[in-house]
Amino acid sequence: MNVFDRSINLDALFKFSHISASTQEHLKRVYGSFALCMLLAAVGAYVNVVTHLFQFSLLSGLGSLGLMVWLTATPHSRETEQQRLGMLAGFAFLTGINLGPLLQMCIAINPGRGPPAAL
């Protein structure tokens, strides 16, 4: 049997009734924060490549490391939830800034390949 000859049930991709409501809510928040981090990392890389404002990658690297340590040291509770999300967002932005020089090198080697390679 060929893999491409079988039928695929696409309705099963969008059926989440077997997952409890609390798990669905948790997954929604996890993937939402993941999407926010990806967006902020892309913005940080864009800011570094286009504006060249942050040329001190050691400072931004230490800043991202410090935010990650602070995030792991802060206990999770309802009161610290927004603070922890801010730390995660700052970490993602600084990580994107740290990726800026790598993207600049990719663009310098092959300008047509740089932006698609970043995606």
C-alpha positions as YAML, in Angstrom:
chain: A
units: angstrom
residues:
- id: 1
  name: MET
  ca: [0.00, 0.00, 0.00]
- id: 2
  name: ASN
  ca: [1.28, 3.43, -0.94]
- id: 3
  name: VAL
  ca: [1.38, 6.01, 1.82]
- id: 4
  name: PHE
  ca: [-0.30, 8.61, -0.37]
- id: 5
  name: ASP
  ca: [-3.22, 6.34, -1.38]
- id: 6
  name: ARG
  ca: [-4.80, 6.12, 2.06]
- id: 7
  name: SER
  ca: [-7.43, 8.57, 3.22]
- id: 8
  name: ILE
  ca: [-6.64, 10.99, 6.00]
- id: 9
  name: ASN
  ca: [-9.24, 12.04, 8.53]
- id: 10
  name: LEU
  ca: [-8.75, 15.80, 8.79]
- id: 11
  name: ASP
  ca: [-11.54, 16.15, 11.36]
- id: 12
  name: ALA
  ca: [-9.33, 14.31, 13.86]
- id: 13
  name: LEU
  ca: [-6.85, 17.22, 13.73]
- id: 14
  name: PHE
  ca: [-9.42, 19.62, 15.16]
- id: 15
  name: LYS
  ca: [-11.17, 17.30, 17.61]
- id: 16
  name: PHE
  ca: [-10.08, 18.04, 21.15]
- id: 17
  name: SER
  ca: [-13.03, 16.64, 23.09]
- id: 18
  name: HIS
  ca: [-10.88, 13.88, 24.62]
- id: 19
  name: ILE
  ca: [-8.68, 16.53, 26.32]
- id: 20
  name: SER
  ca: [-9.99, 18.04, 29.54]
- id: 21
  name: ALA
  ca: [-10.91, 21.72, 29.61]
- id: 22
  name: SER
  ca: [-8.13, 22.60, 32.04]
- id: 23
  name: THR
  ca: [-5.55, 20.89, 29.81]
- id: 24
  name: GLN
  ca: [-6.91, 22.71, 26.77]
- id: 25
  name: GLU
  ca: [-6.60, 26.03, 28.61]
- id: 26
  name: HIS
  ca: [-3.06, 25.19, 29.68]
- id: 27
  name: LEU
  ca: [-2.04, 24.27, 26.13]
- id: 28
  name: LYS
  ca: [-3.60, 27.48, 24.83]
- id: 29
  name: ARG
  ca: [-1.50, 29.52, 27.26]
- id: 30
  name: VAL
  ca: [1.69, 27.56, 26.51]
- id: 31
  name: TYR
  ca: [1.38, 27.99, 22.76]
- id: 32
  name: GLY
  ca: [0.35, 31.62, 23.18]
- id: 33
  name: SER
  ca: [3.49, 32.40, 25.17]
- id: 34
  name: PHE
  ca: [5.56, 30.43, 22.64]
- id: 35
  name: ALA
  ca: [4.11, 32.52, 19.80]
- id: 36
  name: LEU
  ca: [4.81, 35.72, 21.74]
- id: 37
  name: CYS
  ca: [8.43, 34.66, 22.30]
- id: 38
  name: MET
  ca: [8.93, 33.82, 18.64]
- id: 39
  name: LEU
  ca: [7.51, 37.19, 17.62]
- id: 40
  name: LEU
  ca: [9.70, 39.07, 20.10]
- id: 41
  name: ALA
  ca: [12.82, 37.15, 19.03]
- id: 42
  name: ALA
  ca: [12.08, 38.02, 15.39]
- id: 43
  name: VAL
  ca: [11.60, 41.68, 16.33]
- id: 44
  name: GLY
  ca: [14.87, 41.66, 18.28]
- id: 45
  name: ALA
  ca: [16.77, 40.16, 15.34]
- id: 46
  name: TYR
  ca: [15.16, 42.67, 12.98]
- id: 47
  name: VAL
  ca: [16.08, 45.59, 15.24]
- id: 48
  name: ASN
  ca: [19.68, 44.42, 15.40]
- id: 49
  name: VAL
  ca: [20.05, 43.78, 11.66]
- id: 50
  name: VAL
  ca: [18.33, 46.96, 10.47]
- id: 51
  name: THR
  ca: [19.31, 49.57, 13.06]
- id: 52
  name: HIS
  ca: [22.69, 48.27, 14.32]
- id: 53
  name: LEU
  ca: [21.81, 49.78, 17.71]
- id: 54
  name: PHE
  ca: [22.81, 46.80, 19.80]
- id: 55
  name: GLN
  ca: [26.38, 45.97, 18.85]
- id: 56
  name: PHE
  ca: [27.34, 44.84, 22.35]
- id: 57
  name: SER
  ca: [26.35, 41.21, 22.09]
- id: 58
  name: LEU
  ca: [28.16, 40.39, 25.34]
- id: 59
  name: LEU
  ca: [25.88, 42.71, 27.29]
- id: 60
  name: SER
  ca: [22.72, 41.46, 25.64]
- id: 61
  name: GLY
  ca: [23.92, 37.85, 26.12]
- id: 62
  name: LEU
  ca: [24.54, 38.47, 29.81]
- id: 63
  name: GLY
  ca: [21.18, 40.22, 30.03]
- id: 64
  name: SER
  ca: [19.35, 37.27, 28.51]
- id: 65
  name: LEU
  ca: [21.21, 34.86, 30.77]
- id: 66
  name: GLY
  ca: [20.36, 37.00, 33.79]
- id: 67
  name: LEU
  ca: [16.69, 37.11, 32.82]
- id: 68
  name: MET
  ca: [16.61, 33.34, 32.44]
- id: 69
  name: VAL
  ca: [18.20, 32.81, 35.87]
- id: 70
  name: TRP
  ca: [15.79, 35.34, 37.40]
- id: 71
  name: LEU
  ca: [12.87, 33.57, 35.70]
- id: 72
  name: THR
  ca: [13.86, 30.17, 37.03]
- id: 73
  name: ALA
  ca: [14.45, 31.60, 40.52]
- id: 74
  name: THR
  ca: [11.00, 33.24, 40.70]
- id: 75
  name: PRO
  ca: [8.36, 30.85, 42.05]
- id: 76
  name: HIS
  ca: [5.24, 30.35, 39.96]
- id: 77
  name: SER
  ca: [2.07, 31.76, 41.46]
- id: 78
  name: ARG
  ca: [-0.88, 33.88, 40.35]
- id: 79
  name: GLU
  ca: [0.80, 36.98, 41.77]
- id: 80
  name: THR
  ca: [4.05, 36.50, 39.83]
- id: 81
  name: GLU
  ca: [2.51, 35.33, 36.57]
- id: 82
  name: GLN
  ca: [2.70, 38.69, 34.77]
- id: 83
  name: GLN
  ca: [6.19, 39.34, 36.09]
- id: 84
  name: ARG
  ca: [7.38, 35.96, 34.84]
- id: 85
  name: LEU
  ca: [5.82, 36.57, 31.42]
- id: 86
  name: GLY
  ca: [7.68, 39.89, 31.24]
- id: 87
  name: MET
  ca: [10.95, 38.15, 32.08]
- id: 88
  name: LEU
  ca: [10.30, 35.55, 29.40]
- id: 89
  name: ALA
  ca: [9.48, 38.27, 26.87]
- id: 90
  name: GLY
  ca: [12.69, 40.14, 27.72]
- id: 91
  name: PHE
  ca: [14.68, 36.94, 27.38]
- id: 92
  name: ALA
  ca: [13.16, 36.26, 23.96]
- id: 93
  name: PHE
  ca: [13.84, 39.81, 22.74]
- id: 94
  name: LEU
  ca: [17.47, 39.75, 23.91]
- id: 95
  name: THR
  ca: [17.94, 36.31, 22.37]
- id: 96
  name: GLY
  ca: [16.68, 37.73, 19.08]
- id: 97
  name: ILE
  ca: [19.16, 40.59, 19.40]
- id: 98
  name: ASN
  ca: [21.92, 38.04, 19.95]
- id: 99
  name: LEU
  ca: [20.90, 36.30, 16.71]
- id: 100
  name: GLY
  ca: [21.32, 39.56, 14.78]
- id: 101
  name: PRO
  ca: [25.06, 39.19, 14.03]
- id: 102
  name: LEU
  ca: [24.51, 35.64, 12.82]
- id: 103
  name: LEU
  ca: [21.79, 36.83, 10.47]
- id: 104
  name: GLN
  ca: [24.04, 39.65, 9.26]
- id: 105
  name: MET
  ca: [26.73, 37.10, 8.43]
- id: 106
  name: CYS
  ca: [24.22, 34.96, 6.52]
- id: 107
  name: ILE
  ca: [23.05, 38.00, 4.57]
- id: 108
  name: ALA
  ca: [26.66, 39.02, 3.83]
- id: 109
  name: ILE
  ca: [27.51, 35.56, 2.46]
- id: 110
  name: ASN
  ca: [24.43, 35.25, 0.27]
- id: 111
  name: PRO
  ca: [22.01, 38.23, 0.30]
- id: 112
  name: GLY
  ca: [19.28, 36.31, -1.49]
- id: 113
  name: ARG
  ca: [19.35, 33.50, 1.03]
- id: 114
  name: GLY
  ca: [19.47, 35.45, 4.32]
- id: 115
  name: PRO
  ca: [15.83, 36.34, 5.01]
- id: 116
  name: PRO
  ca: [14.37, 32.98, 3.89]
- id: 117
  name: ALA
  ca: [16.98, 31.12, 5.96]
- id: 118
  name: ALA
  ca: [15.85, 33.03, 9.04]
- id: 119
  name: LEU
  ca: [12.31, 31.82, 8.59]
...
